[in-house]
Amino acid sequence: MKGDAYEELLAKSAEDIKSGAGQYFTPRSLITAMVDCLQPGPADTVHDPACGTGGFLLAAYERIQAHHAAELTPEQRRALGRTAITGIELVDGTARLAAMNMLLHGIGQPNGPSPIEVADALARPSGLHPSVILANPPFGKKSSITVIADDGRAGRDDISYNRKDFWVTTTNKQLNFVQHIATALGMNGRAAVVVPDNVLFEGGAGETVRRRLLTQFDVHTLLRLPTGIFYAGGVKANVLFFDKREARPGKPWTSKLWVYDFRTGEHFTLKQNPLRRDHLDDFVACYRPGEPCADRGGDRTVPPVRLRRAGRPGQGQSRHHLAEGPEPRRRRQSAATGGDRPGDRRGPSGRARRVRRHRRLPRHPLGCAGDPLSRR
């Protein structure tokens, strides 16, 4: 009861835009859906490298308690309350909030080590290799630190993390978190990470990260999120689901990407029309937690060509599609009524027909030329 009251207090604090607390708070409905998809169990270790107030960690703990409490061994029960669930938070004050949140829910000990470490997760390789990673890294393209000059003036310097286990050196914070999570994840582990659109489409370092991720990991699901659900206004975000596999030289692990478009035709606000867990019921049902990725989407998976039609879902367009490779760019001709106009051509019947050109197709969901993926 105390833990629930404290969680509600944190949610109310996040609504205060002036305090900036919202940047550490992920909508609980989205957290619950992501946890329900990954289904952490008694044998799993759960980690969040940017834990904020600990929402993902608590949701994973509560799910394990709700579904596996009767089968937990004494060792598993002890580990669940001490070492199986861990997080890292950069901001000291937020880390204290998270530690208190954990303690009130039964995770950690008052006089023991805290499950929340205060540190920069990107500064060094992770000593942990958890089987489940859930994260919503902070928004903002660049990592930076505050520097105090000799005259007392404060300035900001961009940080690029030069780590041997990273695929590329960049100042892009989101790309660095994707690299960190990928290298920290244990073998056969599973991850669900909230990423903004720039991670999917940015060139240069972004393309390098995506290529390595597609090759070395099974990137199987992309959930496109609507705007209006985060306290950072106007953010276009997605949830990327991927699994870590053993090296397979010469053959990339990612062959298909299931895309669920929850953005088109949807609009939410923080107060008047907030995102609820039931809004994501269809996604979780189609995700089919615990079943093979090949079965994902069910009968509602449709060919990519159909998904290129304009309109909202229900108007010749589905939320679901399985991306299996780029289609050739084509021109389409359609009959035109009326007389000759510039650009008309004569068909065999002598009637004027107008040639309409497709707009150039957008890049693939993960942005690399030659990716085995395509978008509508």
N, C-alpha and C positions, 0 to 999 in steps of 0.2 A: 504493500500500500504506500509506504514512504517513497519507494523507488518510482512508482507511477506518478505520485504527486510531484516529485522532483523533475521527472521527465516532462510533465506538463508545464512546469515553471520554466524549463529551458526553452520549450516551444514558444511560450509567451514572450520570453526575452528576445527570441529570434525575430519576432514581429516588429521590434523596435528598430527601424531602419537606421536611425541616427547612431545607435550604439555599435552598429556593424556586426552584431552577433549572428545575423543570418548567414554569413559566409561560412560558419561552422556547423550549420544545421541543414540536413537533407530531409526532404519530406518523408515522414514515416511510412506513408503508403507505398512509395517507391522502394524504400528499404525493405519492407516486408515482402514485396513482390520479388525482388532480387534474391533474397534469402530463400524464399519458397522455390525458386528455380534451381538454386545450387544445392539445397537440401543438406546442410551440414549435419553430421551425425556424431555419435560418441567417439569414434576413432579419429575424427578430424581435429586439426589445429587451425584456428581461425585468426586472421591477422588483418589489420587495417593500417597502412603506413601514413595515412592522413586522417586520423580518427575523429577530429573535432570533439564533440561531446560524447562520442561513443555509440551512436545510434546503430551502426551496422553490427558492432560487437554484441550489443544487448539483444538485438533481434535474433542473431545466430544462437546466443545462449538460451533465449526463451523458446526457440524452436526445438532445440535439442531436449530441453526439459519437458516440453509439451508432448513430443513424439517418442522419446526414448527413456524417460525417467525410470520406468519399471525395469529396463534391461541394463542400466548403468552398473558397472562393477564398482566396488569401493575405490579402486585405483582411478577409474575413469571419473568418478564423481569428485574425487580430490583434485585431479588434474583440471577438470572443468572449472573449478572455482579458483584455481591458482595459476596454471601455466598454459592451458589449452587455448585461452582467448587473450590476445595481446594487441596493443595499438601503440602508435607513435604520433605525437603531436608537437608541432614546432613552438606554438605559443604557450607560455608557461601558465597563464591564467586559465586558458581553455583546457589544458591538460589537467589542472586541478578539478575543474568541473567534471571532466570525463572520469577521473579517478573516483570522485564522490558518487557519480552516477553508477559506476561499476559496483562500488562497495554497498550501496543501498539495494542493489539487486542481487547481492550474494556473491559477487566476483571479487576476489582479493581478500586481504586480511588487514584489519586496522593497524596492526603493528608489524606487518610484513611488507615485502616488496610490492610496489604498485604494478598492476598490469599495463599501465600507461607510462611509456617512456617519453621524457621531454628531450627532443632532439630533432635535428634536420635529417629526415629519412633519406634524402638524396645524397648526403655528404659522404656516405660510405656504403659498401656492400652489406646486405642484410646477413646477419648471422643465423637468422631463422630461415627455414624452408617449409612454410606452412602448406597444408593441403588445400586450404580455402583462403582466398584473398578477396575482400569486398572493400571498395573504396570509391570515394568521390573527391578526388584531389581538388585543391583550391583553384578557382578560375583565375584567369590572367595569364597572358602568354609568357611573360618573362619572370625569371627568378631574380630577386635583387636583395640587397642588404642596405641598411642605413649606415652611412659613413659620416663621422663628425670630423670636420676639417679643423686646422689649427686655430682659425678665427671663430670657432664655435658653430659654424653653419652646418646644417645637416644636408646631406645629399644622398642620392640613390645610385648604387653601382650594380650593373647586371652581373649575374653569376652564371658561369658555364661549368658544369661538373665534369671533370676529366677523370672518368672512372674506367678502369681496364675492362670491366664486365659490361660496359655500355657499348652499344653498336655505333653510336655517333655522339660527338660532343656538340651540345647546343645550349642556348639560353632559354629555349622553350620549356616552360615548367611542365606542361602536360605531357610532352614527348618524353621528358626525363622521368616522369612518374610511370608512364607506360613501360619504359625500359627497366625501371627499378622493379616494378611488379613482376614483369616477365622473368627477370633474373632471380628474384627472390622466391618465386613459386616453386614448390616441391614437385618432383617428378610425378606425373599423372594427376597433378593438382588442377584445380579449376578456379577461375577468376571471373569477376564481374566488376567492371570499372566504368564510372561515368566519365565521358570525355566530350569536349565541345567539338563542333564541326571542323575546326581547323586541324585537329588531329587526323581526320579522315581525308582531307583534301590538300593539305599544305605540301608544297614541293620541297626539294632539297633534303634537309635532315628528316623531314616528315616522311618522304618517300622511302628513304633508307630504313627507317624504323618499321614502316608498314611491310616492306619486302621481307625483312628478317622475321617479323611477327608471323606473316603468312607462311613462311617456309618452315619455321621451327615449331610453330604452335598450330593447333586446330582452332582457328577463329571461325566459330560456327554460327553465331547469332549476333544480330545488331538490332537493338530496339531504338527507334527514333522517337525522342521525347518531344512533347509540345512545349511551347513557351508559356511562361506565367506560373511555373511550379516552383521556381527557385527564387530566393530573396534577391539574388543578383538579377535585375530586370533585363529582359530581352535576350537572355542566354539561350542559344540553340545547342542542345546537348543530346547525347546518345548514351546508351549503355552497351558496352562491348563485352561479349562473353567469349572466353577462350580457355582451352585446356592445354596443359604442357605434356608433351610426348617425348619419348626417347628419340635421339637423332636418327634421321633417315636420309642419308646422303643421296642426292640425285633425284629425290622425290619430295615435293613440299607436302606438308601435312594438311594445309587448307585446300579443299577441293570445291566446297560449296559453302555459301553463306546464306543463312535464312534471315531475311529482313522483315521486321514487323514495323509498319509505318503507323505510329501512334501520333504523328504530328499533323498530317494533312486533315484539315477540317475540324481540328480540335483546338479549343482555347480555354485556358484556365486562369483564374486569378487567385491570389493568396487568401482573400477574405470572402468575396462574393461567390466564387465558384471554385473552391479548392479541389485539388486532386484527391480522390478517395481510393481506397484499396479495391473496391469493386470495379472501378474504371479499368483496372489492369487484370481483371479476372480472365478475360478472353485471351490476353497474351500468355498468362501463366498456363492456361489450359492447352493452348496450342504449342507451347514450349515442351509440354509433356515431360516434366521433371522425372529423371531416373530412367528414361527410355532412350534408345539410340537417336543420335542427331538426325539420321536419315528419315525418321518418322515425323520430324518436327513440322508443324503447320497442318498436318493431316490433309484432308481432301481440299482444303482451301488454298493450297499452294498453287499458284497460277504461273503460266509462262511469262518471261520478262517482257515480251512484246505487248502483252495486254496491259501491263502496268505502266506503259509509256503514254497511255491515253490521259488526257487532261480530265480533271473533275475530282470530286470528293469520293471517298469510298462509298460504294453503293451506286455510283453513276459510271459503270463500266470499269471500275477500278477496285481492287481489293487491298486490304491492309497487308496481306501476306504475299510474299513471293520468294522463290528460291533462285538466287543468282548463280548462274553456272557459266558465265563467260560473256564477253561483249558480243553484241550482234553487229553485223556489217551495217554501215551507214547507207541509207537508201534514199532515193527520191520517190515520192509518191505522186501519181497523177490522178486527178479527179475531174469529172465532167463539169463544165461551167455553162450556165445558161446565159442568154443574151448574145449580143453581137461581138465583133472582134474588138479586142483590147490589147494594149501592149503586153507582150508575153504570151498571148494565146497562140496555140498551134492547131493546125488542121488535122483531124483524125481521118481514118479511112472513109468515114461516112460524109466527110465534108464539113461536119460541125466543128465549131471552134471549141477547143478545150484549153483550159488554163493549167499550166504547170505550177504546182505548189511545192515549194521546197520545205523539207523538214528543217526546223531549227537544229543547230548543232547539238548532238546529244551531250549531256553532262558527263563529267568524269565518273569513274567507278566509285563505289562507296568507300573503298580504302585507297583510291586515288592513283595507283601505280599503273602505268602503261603495261599491258600484258598480264594484269592480275586475272586470276580465274574468277572474277567477280564482275557484276554489272549492276547498275541501278536503273530505276525506271526513268 
